[in-house]
Amino acid sequence: MTAAPRLPILLLLLFLLAGCATSGPQRVPVDDAQARALFAQGDFRAAAAEYQRLAKAHRGARDRMLLAAADSLREDGDLAAAMAIADDVRRPRLDPAEASRLDLLLAEGALAAGDAERALSLATLPESPGDPGLGLRAGEVRARALEQLGRPLDGASERIALLARSAPAERGALEEDILEALAGLDPPVLSRALATIDAADARRPWLERALRLKGGMPSRVIPRPTRQAGTLLPQRGGPARPEGWNAPPQVALLLPLSGPLAAAGGAIRDGFLAAYFADTGERAGLRIIDAGATPDSALQGYRDAVAGGATRVVGPLAREQVAAVLAAVDPRVPVLALNHPDSGAPPPPGSQQFALAPEDEAALAADAAYARGLRRMAVIAAAEEWSERAALAFRAQFEMLGGVVAGESRLPAEVVDFAGVIGQALAGTPDGAFLAVRPAQGRLLVPQLRARGGLQELPLLATSHVFEGNPNRALDRDLNGLDFCDAPWLFGLAPGLPPRDLLARSLPGAASAPRLFAFGIDAWRLLPYLDWLGANPDAYLPGASGQLAVDGFGRVRRLPTWMRFVDGVPRAADGLLSTEPLAAPASTAPAGGR
C-alpha cells in the first residue's frame, strides 16, 4: 500500500483523538441515592463507604465517586483519611467543578501538613452559585495560609471579604479570627497600615479595633465634604423635595432618663424635641423610652420600641449600652446610636453611630495644626480619662500626618504652679501646643505659657472642653489667643436653626448643657438623611454641633467650628461671621460636663 491512501485514515484518527481531548470526561450515570441519603443524615463515614463501593462498581465514575467519598470523610472530621483517598483521584477525569473541589480538598490537606505555599496556590476556587460554601472554604484556606506565611494583614483581608458572604451565625467566629490575627501585630505596624489604606477600605475598622486592643489610638479620616444635603429638587406633580430626604414613619428615642446619666439624657431629649417641633415638614410618630442605667435595661427598651412599631431607634447613650443594642439590632429597625462602643466596632449595616467624642476633636486639632504649617507640637493634658484619650488621639493623628510631638506632660490636680509641667512639655522647642484641659486649668495654664520668654505668640489649640459653654469675659481673658473647636450653634453660627437664647427661655438645657442640647437637635435632623449621606460621603448636613457627614462604615463624622478667644469672648476663627456678638443665654447655669 502506498503512503497516499493511508493519509485519510491518519487524518481521521487525529480528528478522533482531538475530539476525545476536548470533549472532557464521559459521564457514566450512577445511582448514588443511598450515599447521598446517608450524607444528608449526617452518617458521613457510611456515606464514604458507599461512595467507595460505587467507585469499584462503576469504573467510568470511579474518580468522581472517590472524590465524593473523600468529601464525606472530610465532613466527618477525618482529613487524613480524606487525603488518602483524594490522592488517588485522577484530576483529568473530573469536570471543572469537581476539579475545583479536589483542589480545595488538597489545599486543606497541604495546609494541615504545613505547606502553606501549596495550599495558597490550590485554593483559588471562585464563588460557586451552586455551592457558596465552597467559596467560603477556599477563602478560609487562603486566610490561614497567608497567616502561616507571615502575612497576617493579607489573611485578615481574606476573612473580611468573607464576612459579607457569611451567614449571621458564622460571623461571630469569623470576626474573632480577624481580630486575633491583627492583634498579633505591633501597634506601629497597625498604625502604618491605617495610614496607607483608603478611607473606605473594608480593613479600616478592623485595624482600628485591633489597635485599640493593643492599647493604641487609631488616627482618623477627616471628612472633606463639598456639597450640602437637602438641595430642593422638583417633583412631578408636587412641591419640590429636599434631595436625600426620607423620614422614617415611627421613631423611638431611647435615652437614660433615670440613673446617673439622667441629666445628660434630659438635655439631649430636649434638643431632640426642640428640633422635632420646629420641623415644619412631615413629622414621624415619636415615642420616648427610658434606657435606664444598664445594658439590659437598654436592650429591653430597644425591644419595646420594636414591639411598638418603631422603624428607627435613636440611642442609647452609654457606651456599654450602645455595644449591647448594636449587637442585638434587628436589621428591620436600625439604630442611630448616640455613642461609640469601647471596642470601636462600627455599627451593623443600616445602623449608624454619632458621638461628641473628645478624641475626634483632638484629631481635628492635629489636622488644623498641621494645615497651619506647625510640625512640632507640645501636648499638655489634664489627669482625666477624657483628656488622656484626647492626648493620645492628637499624637496619633499628628504623627500620621508627619508631625512630631516634641514634648508631652500632664497637669497634676490641685496644683496652680505649672512651671515644671510647662518646662517638660516645651523642652523640645515646639511650634505650638495642644491643650486637653477644662476652663479652670486652662485659665491658669495659658498665662503661664505666655509668660515664658518668646512664647507670647505660641499657637495654642484645644478641644471644646476649654470653654464652659457660656461667655465669661472677665475670666476668659486669660485664654486670649487660644483656638478651640466647638458646636457652631453655641455662638449663633448655625443659620436656619432656632437660636440658643430663644430656646433657653423655656428649655434650661439649652443654657446648662448646650453641647448635649445641640447633639439632640442634630440627632433629629440627621434621621431623614442618614442613608443618603452614607451613600454620598462627599456631602454634609449643616448641624448645630457642626457639619455632619457619614462615612462608609455608618459613623457620623462631625466638623465643628473653630473659635478663638478675643478679649475674653469666643469669636469665629475660620472665616465664619456671627451676625451678633456672643451673649449669655437666658439661663446661665453652669455647663454640663462631659
Secondary structure as the mmCIF struct_conf table of DSSP 4:
data_model
#
loop_
_struct_conf.conf_type_id
_struct_conf.id
_struct_conf.beg_label_comp_id
_struct_conf.beg_label_asym_id
_struct_conf.beg_label_seq_id
_struct_conf.end_label_comp_id
_struct_conf.end_label_asym_id
_struct_conf.end_label_seq_id
HELX_RH_AL_P HELX_RH_AL_P1 ALA A 3 THR A 22
BEND BEND1 SER A 23 SER A 23
HELX_RH_AL_P HELX_RH_AL_P2 ALA A 33 ALA A 40
TURN_TY1_P TURN_TY1_P1 GLN A 41 GLY A 42
HELX_RH_AL_P HELX_RH_AL_P3 PHE A 44 ALA A 57
HELX_RH_3T_P HELX_RH_3T_P1 ARG A 59 ALA A 61
HELX_RH_AL_P HELX_RH_AL_P4 ARG A 62 GLU A 75
TURN_TY1_P TURN_TY1_P2 ASP A 76 GLY A 77
HELX_RH_AL_P HELX_RH_AL_P5 LEU A 79 ALA A 86
TURN_TY1_P TURN_TY1_P3 ASP A 87 ASP A 88
HELX_RH_3T_P HELX_RH_3T_P2 ARG A 91 ARG A 93
BEND BEND2 LEU A 94 LEU A 94
HELX_RH_AL_P HELX_RH_AL_P6 PRO A 96 ALA A 112
TURN_TY1_P TURN_TY1_P4 ALA A 113 GLY A 114
HELX_RH_AL_P HELX_RH_AL_P7 ALA A 116 LEU A 122
HELX_LH_PP_P HELX_LH_PP_P1 LEU A 125 SER A 128
BEND BEND3 PRO A 129 GLY A 130
HELX_RH_AL_P HELX_RH_AL_P8 PRO A 132 GLN A 148
TURN_TY1_P TURN_TY1_P5 LEU A 149 GLY A 150
HELX_RH_AL_P HELX_RH_AL_P9 PRO A 152 LEU A 163
TURN_TY1_P TURN_TY1_P6 ALA A 164 ARG A 165
BEND BEND4 SER A 166 SER A 166
HELX_RH_AL_P HELX_RH_AL_P10 PRO A 168 ALA A 183
TURN_TY1_P TURN_TY1_P7 GLY A 184 GLY A 184
BEND BEND5 LEU A 185 LEU A 185
HELX_RH_AL_P HELX_RH_AL_P11 PRO A 187 THR A 196
BEND BEND6 ILE A 197 ILE A 197
TURN_TY1_P TURN_TY1_P8 ALA A 199 ALA A 200
TURN_TY1_P TURN_TY1_P9 ALA A 202 ARG A 203
HELX_RH_AL_P HELX_RH_AL_P12 ARG A 204 LEU A 213
TURN_TY1_P TURN_TY1_P10 LYS A 214 GLY A 215
STRN STRN1 ARG A 227 GLN A 228
BEND BEND7 ALA A 229 ALA A 229
STRN STRN2 LEU A 232 GLN A 235
TURN_TY1_P TURN_TY1_P11 ARG A 236 GLY A 237
STRN STRN3 GLY A 238 PRO A 242
TURN_TY1_P TURN_TY1_P12 GLU A 243 GLY A 244
BEND BEND8 PRO A 249 PRO A 249
STRN STRN4 GLN A 250 LEU A 255
BEND BEND9 SER A 258 GLY A 259
TURN_TY1_P TURN_TY1_P13 PRO A 260 LEU A 261
HELX_RH_AL_P HELX_RH_AL_P13 ALA A 262 ALA A 278
BEND BEND10 GLY A 281 GLY A 281
HELX_LH_PP_P HELX_LH_PP_P2 GLU A 282 ALA A 284
STRN STRN5 GLY A 285 ASP A 290
BEND BEND11 ALA A 293 THR A 294
HELX_RH_AL_P HELX_RH_AL_P14 PRO A 295 ALA A 307
TURN_TY1_P TURN_TY1_P14 GLY A 308 GLY A 309
BEND BEND12 THR A 311 THR A 311
STRN STRN6 ARG A 312 VAL A 314
BEND BEND13 ALA A 318 ALA A 318
HELX_RH_AL_P HELX_RH_AL_P15 ARG A 319 ALA A 327
TURN_TY1_P TURN_TY1_P15 ALA A 328 ALA A 328
TURN_TY1_P TURN_TY1_P16 PRO A 331 ARG A 332
BEND BEND14 VAL A 333 VAL A 333
STRN STRN7 VAL A 335 ALA A 337
BEND BEND15 LEU A 338 ASN A 339
TURN_TY1_P TURN_TY1_P17 ASP A 342 SER A 343
HELX_LH_PP_P HELX_LH_PP_P3 ALA A 345 PRO A 348
TURN_TY1_P TURN_TY1_P18 PRO A 349 GLY A 350
STRN STRN8 GLN A 352 GLN A 353
HELX_RH_AL_P HELX_RH_AL_P16 PRO A 358 ALA A 371
TURN_TY1_P TURN_TY1_P19 ARG A 372 GLY A 373
STRN STRN9 ARG A 376 ALA A 382
BEND BEND16 ALA A 383 GLU A 384
HELX_RH_AL_P HELX_RH_AL_P17 GLU A 385 LEU A 401
TURN_TY1_P TURN_TY1_P20 GLY A 402 GLY A 402
STRN STRN10 VAL A 404 LEU A 411
HELX_LH_PP_P HELX_LH_PP_P4 PRO A 412 PRO A 412
TURN_TY1_P TURN_TY1_P21 ALA A 413 GLU A 414
HELX_RH_AL_P HELX_RH_AL_P18 ALA A 419 ALA A 425
TURN_TY1_P TURN_TY1_P22 LEU A 426 GLY A 428
BEND BEND17 ASP A 431 ASP A 431
STRN STRN11 GLY A 432 ALA A 436
HELX_RH_AL_P HELX_RH_AL_P19 PRO A 439 ALA A 451
BEND BEND18 ARG A 452 ARG A 452
TURN_TY1_P TURN_TY1_P23 GLY A 453 GLY A 454
TURN_TY1_P TURN_TY1_P24 GLN A 456 GLU A 457
STRN STRN12 LEU A 460 ALA A 462
HELX_RH_3T_P HELX_RH_3T_P3 SER A 464 VAL A 466
BEND BEND19 PHE A 467 PHE A 467
BEND BEND20 GLY A 469 ASN A 470
HELX_RH_AL_P HELX_RH_AL_P20 ARG A 473 ASP A 476
HELX_RH_3T_P HELX_RH_3T_P4 ARG A 477 LEU A 479
TURN_TY1_P TURN_TY1_P25 ASN A 480 GLY A 481
STRN STRN13 LEU A 482 ASP A 486
HELX_RH_3T_P HELX_RH_3T_P5 PRO A 488 PHE A 491
TURN_TY1_P TURN_TY1_P26 GLY A 492 GLY A 492
TURN_TY1_P TURN_TY1_P27 PRO A 495 GLY A 496
BEND BEND21 LEU A 497 LEU A 497
HELX_RH_AL_P HELX_RH_AL_P21 ARG A 500 ALA A 504
TURN_TY1_P TURN_TY1_P28 ARG A 505 SER A 506
TURN_TY1_P TURN_TY1_P29 PRO A 508 PRO A 508
HELX_RH_AL_P HELX_RH_AL_P22 GLY A 509 SER A 512
BEND BEND22 ALA A 513 ALA A 513
HELX_RH_AL_P HELX_RH_AL_P23 PRO A 514 LEU A 526
HELX_RH_3T_P HELX_RH_3T_P6 LEU A 527 TYR A 529
HELX_RH_AL_P HELX_RH_AL_P24 LEU A 530 ALA A 535
TURN_TY1_P TURN_TY1_P30 PRO A 537 ASP A 538
STRN STRN14 ALA A 539 PRO A 542
BEND BEND23 ALA A 544 GLY A 546
STRN STRN15 GLN A 547 VAL A 550
TURN_TY1_P TURN_TY1_P31 GLY A 552 PHE A 553
BEND BEND24 GLY A 554 GLY A 554
STRN STRN16 ARG A 555 ARG A 555
STRN STRN17 VAL A 556 LEU A 559
STRN STRN18 THR A 561 VAL A 566
TURN_TY1_P TURN_TY1_P32 ASP A 567 GLY A 568
STRN STRN19 VAL A 569 ALA A 572
BEND BEND25 ASP A 574 GLY A 575
BEND BEND26 THR A 579 GLU A 580
BEND BEND27 ALA A 586 ALA A 586
HELX_LH_PP_P HELX_LH_PP_P5 ALA A 589 GLY A 593
#
